[in-house]
Amino acid sequence: MAFLVSSLMALVVIFSSPISSMICDLPQSLDLGKQETSTALNQMQRISSFLCQKDRKDFRFPRKMVDGSQVQKAQAISVLHEMLQQTFDVFGTKQSSAAWNTTLLHGLLSGLHRQLEDLGTCLVPEMKEVESVLGTEDPTLAMKRYFQGIHLYLEEKQYSDCAWEVVRVEIRRYLFVVNKFTRKEI
């Protein structure tokens, strides 16, 4: 009975709260920012990914959290925001500035910062309450764990050129997946 009441309460919260993906008017600059980020990540390639095959790693991107249930879909903006923030944190380190062309790196970081500002106005804090009622895992927490693995990998590989290339390709690939998902949901 308690589970039924909790479930019904969660549904009431879901359908009565202002879910960002339904009411937030995202600026058109966000689409431009996504394209700029993708272009910057492509241009940053310094060495062939083929040369770094021995360094490849499965970071276990939380795809199910991104492609998941309706509650998770309602959090598309939050997931994208977390991915952009974590990407900014990875490429904003002093080790990163030693590894990349500073002009391209600065362009990437500026673009990520603008997108984070655009998305910041659309985040919905109420969704955390829905998650706790439903007992589901917070997709932003899964994203943080994913990026923690990336940070540990870079440390373990001593921020080598190949480690950075593996991370660049990984982030580029999954940023595309998250962007594609959020475009459907927003």
Residue frames relative to the residue before (quaternion, step in Angstrom):
aa qw qx qy qz dx dy dz
M 1.0000 0.0000 0.0000 0.0000 0.00 0.00 0.00
A 0.6538 0.5153 -0.3149 0.4560 3.59 0.96 -0.90
F 0.6359 0.5255 -0.3302 0.4588 3.58 1.03 -0.79
L 0.6416 0.5284 -0.3172 0.4567 3.57 1.00 -0.86
V 0.6552 0.4979 -0.3066 0.4783 3.58 0.95 -0.87
S 0.6471 0.5143 -0.3154 0.4661 3.59 0.97 -0.86
S 0.6599 0.5109 -0.3053 0.4585 3.57 0.94 -0.88
L 0.6625 0.4975 -0.3024 0.4713 3.57 0.94 -0.88
M 0.6400 0.5190 -0.3217 0.4663 3.55 1.02 -0.80
A 0.6334 0.5264 -0.3283 0.4625 3.58 1.00 -0.80
L 0.6558 0.5077 -0.3161 0.4608 3.58 0.94 -0.81
V 0.6215 0.5278 -0.3375 0.4703 3.57 1.03 -0.77
V 0.6572 0.5014 -0.3083 0.4708 3.58 0.93 -0.91
I 0.6482 0.5300 -0.3229 0.4413 3.58 0.92 -0.90
F 0.7802 0.3721 -0.1969 0.4627 3.56 0.73 -1.01
S 0.7051 0.4271 -0.2926 0.4845 3.61 1.16 -0.21
S 0.6310 0.5224 -0.3538 0.4514 3.61 1.15 -0.34
P 0.5230 -0.6357 0.4589 0.3343 3.55 -1.13 0.57
I 0.1595 -0.8010 0.5728 0.0696 3.56 -0.12 1.26
S 0.5183 -0.7051 0.3912 0.2847 3.53 -0.65 1.17
S 0.6637 0.5176 -0.3390 0.4203 3.58 0.91 -0.75
M 0.6835 0.4694 -0.2984 0.4728 3.57 1.21 -0.28
I 0.8116 0.2915 -0.1456 0.4850 3.60 0.99 -0.70
C 0.6153 0.5794 -0.3612 0.3940 3.61 1.07 -0.39
D 0.2477 -0.7394 0.6092 0.1443 3.54 -0.85 1.01
L 0.2012 -0.7893 0.5700 0.1082 3.54 -0.29 1.23
P 0.4924 -0.6605 0.4705 0.3160 3.57 -0.93 0.82
Q 0.5781 -0.5887 0.4371 0.3580 3.54 -1.17 0.62
S 0.5459 0.6280 -0.3935 0.3909 3.58 1.19 -0.45
L 0.5622 0.6030 -0.3937 0.4066 3.59 1.17 -0.46
D 0.6449 0.5052 -0.3225 0.4743 3.60 0.96 -0.79
L 0.6404 0.5084 -0.3171 0.4805 3.57 1.00 -0.82
G 0.6476 0.5282 -0.3098 0.4535 3.58 1.00 -0.83
K 0.6236 0.5321 -0.3368 0.4633 3.58 1.03 -0.76
Q 0.6609 0.4992 -0.3000 0.4733 3.56 0.98 -0.88
E 0.6472 0.5191 -0.3159 0.4604 3.59 0.97 -0.84
T 0.6409 0.5232 -0.3193 0.4622 3.58 0.99 -0.83
S 0.6587 0.5057 -0.3014 0.4686 3.55 0.91 -0.92
T 0.6568 0.5068 -0.3042 0.4682 3.57 0.94 -0.89
A 0.6540 0.5137 -0.3138 0.4582 3.59 0.91 -0.90
L 0.6605 0.4968 -0.3138 0.4674 3.59 0.92 -0.86
N 0.6312 0.5181 -0.3313 0.4726 3.60 1.04 -0.70
Q 0.6966 0.4865 -0.2724 0.4515 3.58 0.88 -0.93
M 0.6192 0.5831 -0.3393 0.4018 3.58 1.14 -0.54
Q 0.4579 0.6861 -0.4632 0.3243 3.61 1.17 -0.24
R 0.1241 -0.8112 0.5705 0.0333 3.56 -0.73 1.12
I 0.7843 0.1419 -0.0719 0.5997 3.53 1.12 -0.68
S 0.6080 -0.5679 0.4092 0.3746 3.53 -1.21 0.46
S 0.4993 -0.6477 0.4901 0.3016 3.55 -0.98 0.87
F 0.5692 0.6077 -0.3683 0.4137 3.55 1.17 -0.60
L 0.6517 0.5230 -0.3101 0.4535 3.61 1.03 -0.76
C 0.7323 0.4279 -0.2170 0.4833 3.57 1.20 -0.49
Q 0.2813 0.7998 -0.4966 0.1858 3.59 1.20 0.33
K 0.6452 0.5333 -0.3328 0.4342 3.60 0.98 -0.73
D 0.6893 0.4745 -0.2660 0.4785 3.58 1.23 -0.45
R 0.4308 0.7176 -0.4611 0.2948 3.59 1.25 -0.11
K 0.0268 -0.7906 0.6113 -0.0229 3.52 -1.17 0.70
D 0.3692 -0.6783 0.5831 0.2523 3.54 -1.17 0.62
F 0.2080 -0.8103 0.5405 0.0887 3.57 -0.39 1.24
R 0.3864 -0.7603 0.4414 0.2790 3.56 1.36 0.01
F 0.0550 -0.8121 0.5800 -0.0338 3.49 0.57 1.24
P 0.4207 -0.7372 0.4687 0.2448 3.62 -0.79 0.95
R 0.0755 -0.8548 0.5133 0.0145 3.56 0.67 1.17
K 0.6464 0.5248 -0.3352 0.4409 3.62 0.93 -0.80
M 0.6258 0.5285 -0.3406 0.4616 3.56 1.11 -0.62
V 0.6772 0.4728 -0.2854 0.4862 3.58 1.10 -0.65
D 0.7575 0.3550 -0.1920 0.5131 3.59 0.96 -0.84
G 0.4098 0.8025 -0.3782 0.2122 3.57 1.32 0.09
S 0.8386 -0.2531 0.1938 0.4417 3.50 -1.32 -0.57
Q 0.7459 -0.4088 0.2925 0.4371 3.56 -1.35 0.08
V 0.6323 0.5153 -0.3520 0.4591 3.62 0.92 -0.75
Q 0.6719 0.4860 -0.3038 0.4691 3.57 0.94 -0.83
K 0.6116 0.5392 -0.3536 0.4584 3.58 1.07 -0.67
A 0.6261 0.5390 -0.3334 0.4543 3.56 1.06 -0.73
Q 0.6963 0.4521 -0.2597 0.4932 3.57 1.22 -0.40
A 0.2452 0.8093 -0.5077 0.1645 3.59 1.19 0.32
I 0.6597 0.5039 -0.3157 0.4596 3.60 0.92 -0.84
S 0.6488 0.5238 -0.3147 0.4535 3.57 0.98 -0.84
V 0.6525 0.5069 -0.3090 0.4711 3.59 0.98 -0.84
L 0.6552 0.4955 -0.3133 0.4765 3.59 0.92 -0.88
H 0.6340 0.5307 -0.3287 0.4565 3.59 0.95 -0.85
E 0.6686 0.4946 -0.3053 0.4639 3.59 0.88 -0.89
M 0.6495 0.5093 -0.3262 0.4608 3.58 0.93 -0.83
L 0.6623 0.4943 -0.3086 0.4709 3.59 0.93 -0.83
Q 0.6465 0.5187 -0.3198 0.4590 3.59 0.98 -0.85
Q 0.6820 0.4803 -0.2881 0.4703 3.57 0.89 -0.92
T 0.6194 0.5238 -0.3398 0.4759 3.59 1.06 -0.72
F 0.6228 0.5298 -0.3247 0.4753 3.56 1.02 -0.83
D 0.6676 0.5096 -0.2977 0.4540 3.59 0.93 -0.89
V 0.6455 0.5177 -0.3219 0.4601 3.61 0.97 -0.83
F 0.7685 0.3689 -0.1965 0.4845 3.56 0.76 -1.05
G 0.6201 0.5531 -0.3389 0.4413 3.59 1.26 -0.11
T 0.4925 0.6704 -0.4304 0.3505 3.61 1.22 0.07
K 0.6018 -0.5544 0.4156 0.3973 3.58 -1.21 0.38
Q 0.5984 0.5543 -0.3660 0.4481 3.61 1.10 -0.55
S 0.6338 0.5323 -0.3274 0.4559 3.55 1.07 -0.73
S 0.6660 0.5070 -0.3198 0.4440 3.58 0.89 -0.84
A 0.6328 0.5098 -0.3347 0.4772 3.58 1.18 -0.43
A 0.7015 0.4991 -0.2569 0.4392 3.59 1.16 -0.60
W 0.7908 0.3323 -0.1382 0.4950 3.59 1.05 -0.71
N 0.6127 -0.4892 0.4664 0.4096 3.53 -1.36 0.30
T 0.4484 -0.7411 0.4272 0.2594 3.58 -0.59 1.13
T 0.6169 0.5402 -0.3555 0.4486 3.61 1.04 -0.62
L 0.6767 0.4713 -0.2895 0.4859 3.58 0.91 -0.92
L 0.6456 0.5210 -0.3200 0.4576 3.58 0.97 -0.86
H 0.6483 0.5106 -0.3180 0.4668 3.58 0.92 -0.86
G 0.6396 0.5237 -0.3183 0.4641 3.60 0.99 -0.82
L 0.6415 0.5155 -0.3168 0.4715 3.59 0.98 -0.86
L 0.6984 0.4784 -0.2795 0.4530 3.58 0.79 -1.01
S 0.6323 0.5201 -0.3327 0.4679 3.61 1.02 -0.74
G 0.6644 0.5043 -0.2991 0.4633 3.57 0.95 -0.87
L 0.6439 0.5090 -0.3180 0.4745 3.57 0.99 -0.82
H 0.6403 0.5339 -0.3212 0.4491 3.58 0.97 -0.85
R 0.6523 0.5072 -0.3133 0.4681 3.60 0.94 -0.86
Q 0.6606 0.4997 -0.3147 0.4635 3.59 0.93 -0.86
L 0.6329 0.5297 -0.3310 0.4575 3.59 1.00 -0.79
E 0.6417 0.5078 -0.3246 0.4744 3.58 0.99 -0.76
D 0.6494 0.5192 -0.3162 0.4569 3.60 0.95 -0.87
L 0.7140 0.4520 -0.2575 0.4685 3.57 0.90 -0.91
G 0.5572 0.6536 -0.3786 0.3450 3.58 1.10 -0.66
T 0.6646 0.5109 -0.3070 0.4505 3.56 1.04 -0.69
C 0.7153 0.4634 -0.2444 0.4624 3.59 1.22 -0.40
L 0.4692 0.6832 -0.4550 0.3258 3.60 1.21 0.00
V 0.2216 -0.7789 0.5780 0.1003 3.55 -1.05 0.81
P 0.2812 -0.7932 0.5143 0.1653 3.61 -0.30 1.19
E 0.5670 0.6282 -0.3859 0.3674 3.60 1.12 -0.51
M 0.5642 0.6338 -0.3909 0.3565 3.61 1.13 -0.53
K 0.5770 0.5771 -0.3901 0.4265 3.62 1.08 -0.53
E 0.6268 0.5273 -0.3366 0.4645 3.59 1.06 -0.71
V 0.6301 0.5273 -0.3290 0.4654 3.59 0.99 -0.80
E 0.6487 0.5274 -0.3246 0.4423 3.57 0.91 -0.88
S 0.6876 0.4806 -0.3100 0.4473 3.58 0.83 -0.90
V 0.6299 0.5179 -0.3399 0.4685 3.58 1.06 -0.66
L 0.7242 0.4275 -0.2480 0.4810 3.57 0.92 -0.89
G 0.4009 -0.7354 0.4629 0.2901 3.58 1.20 -0.36
T 0.4731 0.6607 -0.4589 0.3593 3.60 1.14 0.44
E 0.5537 -0.6072 0.4567 0.3408 3.53 -1.25 0.47
D 0.4926 -0.6448 0.5048 0.2946 3.53 -1.09 0.77
P 0.4047 -0.7352 0.4814 0.2527 3.62 -0.59 1.06
T 0.6144 0.5387 -0.3689 0.4430 3.60 1.08 -0.52
L 0.6057 0.5317 -0.3506 0.4770 3.59 1.13 -0.57
A 0.6285 0.5191 -0.3285 0.4771 3.59 1.02 -0.77
M 0.6400 0.5156 -0.3187 0.4722 3.58 1.03 -0.79
K 0.6304 0.5254 -0.3328 0.4646 3.61 1.00 -0.78
R 0.6524 0.5082 -0.3156 0.4653 3.59 0.97 -0.84
Y 0.6107 0.5526 -0.3345 0.4580 3.57 1.03 -0.81
F 0.7154 0.4380 -0.2547 0.4812 3.57 0.85 -0.94
Q 0.5591 0.5681 -0.3977 0.4545 3.58 1.13 -0.45
G 0.6312 0.5266 -0.3199 0.4711 3.58 1.05 -0.77
I 0.6332 0.5201 -0.3246 0.4724 3.58 1.06 -0.74
H 0.6460 0.5127 -0.3180 0.4678 3.59 0.94 -0.85
L 0.6653 0.5001 -0.3021 0.4647 3.59 0.92 -0.90
Y 0.6228 0.5438 -0.3261 0.4583 3.57 1.02 -0.80
L 0.6633 0.5004 -0.3064 0.4645 3.58 0.86 -0.94
E 0.6372 0.5213 -0.3160 0.4715 3.58 1.00 -0.84
E 0.6654 0.5219 -0.2880 0.4494 3.54 0.88 -1.05
K 0.7309 0.3949 -0.2169 0.5127 3.58 1.01 -0.83
Q 0.4146 -0.7464 0.4282 0.2959 3.57 1.35 0.21
Y 0.6003 -0.6255 0.3338 0.3701 3.53 1.02 0.94
S 0.1762 0.8108 -0.5324 0.1678 3.55 1.01 0.86
D 0.6647 -0.4971 0.3718 0.4158 3.56 -1.27 0.36
C 0.6687 0.4910 -0.3076 0.4659 3.59 0.94 -0.84
A 0.6194 0.5312 -0.3557 0.4556 3.60 0.99 -0.72
W 0.6610 0.4953 -0.3087 0.4717 3.58 0.93 -0.84
E 0.6399 0.5203 -0.3289 0.4601 3.59 1.01 -0.77
V 0.6309 0.5218 -0.3269 0.4720 3.59 0.97 -0.84
V 0.6757 0.4868 -0.2893 0.4719 3.59 0.92 -0.90
R 0.6258 0.5410 -0.3372 0.4494 3.61 0.96 -0.82
V 0.6761 0.4813 -0.2846 0.4798 3.58 0.91 -0.96
E 0.6375 0.5382 -0.3206 0.4484 3.59 0.95 -0.87
I 0.7059 0.4565 -0.2723 0.4682 3.56 0.76 -1.02
R 0.6225 0.5383 -0.3442 0.4519 3.59 0.96 -0.79
R 0.6632 0.5175 -0.3015 0.4489 3.58 0.89 -0.95
Y 0.7753 0.3757 -0.2117 0.4615 3.59 0.69 -1.02
L 0.5418 0.5641 -0.4150 0.4648 3.57 1.20 -0.28
F 0.6094 0.5360 -0.3324 0.4804 3.57 1.11 -0.72
V 0.6532 0.5133 -0.3142 0.4594 3.62 0.91 -0.89
V 0.6853 0.4720 -0.2888 0.4735 3.59 0.84 -0.94
N 0.6373 0.5193 -0.3313 0.4630 3.60 0.97 -0.78
K 0.6458 0.5199 -0.3124 0.4637 3.57 0.98 -0.86
F 0.6572 0.5112 -0.2985 0.4665 3.56 0.97 -0.90
T 0.6962 0.4678 -0.2914 0.4600 3.58 0.83 -0.92
R 0.5875 0.5603 -0.3790 0.4441 3.60 1.07 -0.58
K 0.6489 0.5089 -0.3176 0.4681 3.60 1.04 -0.75
E 0.7665 0.4328 -0.1998 0.4304 3.56 0.90 -0.99
I 0.6813 0.4978 -0.3043 0.4421 3.58 1.06 -0.60
